[in-house]
Amino acid sequence: MTPEADPLADFLGHVAQHPELQEQLAGADFARVSAIAASAGFHVSRVALLRAQAQQILSLSDEELELLLDGHVDEVVALQEFDAYLGRM
């Protein structure tokens, strides 16, 4: 891994190729995601996950934030898939 490498992005790329990991990650908290990443050979800290989530929230439009605040998480996810978020980083 080079100093410029992003372990979270690398892990998410790996997850995209492995449906079984996608299933394991569904509903997982930061500690569980970090443990799953470690078992797959990636060091993804809970801090990195929190930062990524915070950056994703900060990148949401006002419309998306309103949907989120109104409890329409599924609609926000449909608008902002995590892969799209990574493309904006």
C-alpha positions as CSV (number, residue, x, y, z in Angstrom):
1,M,0.0,0.0,0.0
2,T,1.4,3.4,-1.0
3,P,1.2,6.4,1.4
4,E,-1.4,7.9,-0.9
5,A,-3.6,4.8,-0.7
6,D,-7.0,5.1,1.1
7,P,-7.6,1.9,3.1
8,L,-11.4,2.7,3.3
9,A,-11.7,3.2,-0.5
10,D,-9.6,0.0,-1.0
11,F,-11.8,-1.9,1.3
12,L,-15.0,-0.6,-0.4
13,G,-13.6,-1.6,-3.7
14,H,-13.0,-5.1,-2.3
15,V,-16.5,-5.2,-0.9
16,A,-18.0,-4.3,-4.3
17,Q,-16.6,-7.6,-5.6
18,H,-17.7,-9.8,-2.7
19,P,-21.5,-10.1,-2.1
20,E,-20.9,-12.1,1.1
21,L,-19.1,-9.1,2.6
22,Q,-21.9,-6.8,1.6
23,E,-24.3,-9.1,3.5
24,Q,-22.0,-9.0,6.6
25,L,-21.8,-5.2,6.5
26,A,-25.6,-4.6,6.3
27,G,-26.6,-2.9,9.5
28,A,-23.1,-3.2,11.0
29,D,-21.8,-0.5,13.4
30,F,-18.4,1.1,13.1
31,A,-16.7,-1.5,15.3
32,R,-18.2,-4.4,13.3
33,V,-17.2,-2.8,10.0
34,S,-13.7,-2.3,11.2
35,A,-13.5,-5.9,12.4
36,I,-14.9,-7.2,9.0
37,A,-12.3,-5.0,7.2
38,A,-9.5,-6.4,9.3
39,S,-10.6,-10.0,8.7
40,A,-10.4,-9.2,5.0
41,G,-6.9,-7.8,5.3
42,F,-7.7,-4.1,5.5
43,H,-7.0,-1.7,8.3
44,V,-10.0,0.6,8.5
45,S,-10.3,2.4,11.8
46,R,-13.6,3.5,13.4
47,V,-12.2,7.0,13.2
48,A,-11.8,6.7,9.4
49,L,-15.4,5.4,9.2
50,L,-16.8,8.2,11.3
51,R,-14.9,10.8,9.2
52,A,-16.2,9.2,6.0
53,Q,-19.7,9.4,7.3
54,A,-19.3,13.0,8.4
55,Q,-17.9,14.0,5.0
56,Q,-20.8,12.2,3.3
57,I,-23.4,14.0,5.5
58,L,-21.6,17.4,4.8
59,S,-21.8,16.7,1.1
60,L,-25.6,16.2,1.1
61,S,-27.8,18.8,-0.5
62,D,-30.4,20.6,1.5
63,E,-33.1,18.4,-0.2
64,E,-31.3,15.3,0.9
65,L,-30.8,16.6,4.4
66,E,-34.5,17.4,4.6
67,L,-35.3,13.8,3.5
68,L,-32.9,12.4,6.1
69,L,-34.4,14.6,8.8
70,D,-37.9,13.4,7.9
71,G,-36.8,9.8,8.2
72,H,-36.6,9.0,4.5
73,V,-33.2,7.3,4.8
74,D,-34.0,4.9,1.9
75,E,-34.6,7.8,-0.4
76,V,-31.4,9.5,0.6
77,V,-29.4,6.3,0.0
78,A,-31.0,6.0,-3.4
79,L,-29.8,9.5,-4.2
80,Q,-26.4,9.2,-2.6
81,E,-24.9,5.7,-3.0
82,F,-21.6,5.4,-1.2
83,D,-19.8,4.7,-4.5
84,A,-21.0,8.1,-5.7
85,Y,-19.7,9.7,-2.5
86,L,-16.3,8.2,-3.1
87,G,-16.2,9.7,-6.5
88,R,-16.6,13.2,-5.0
89,M,-13.9,12.9,-2.4
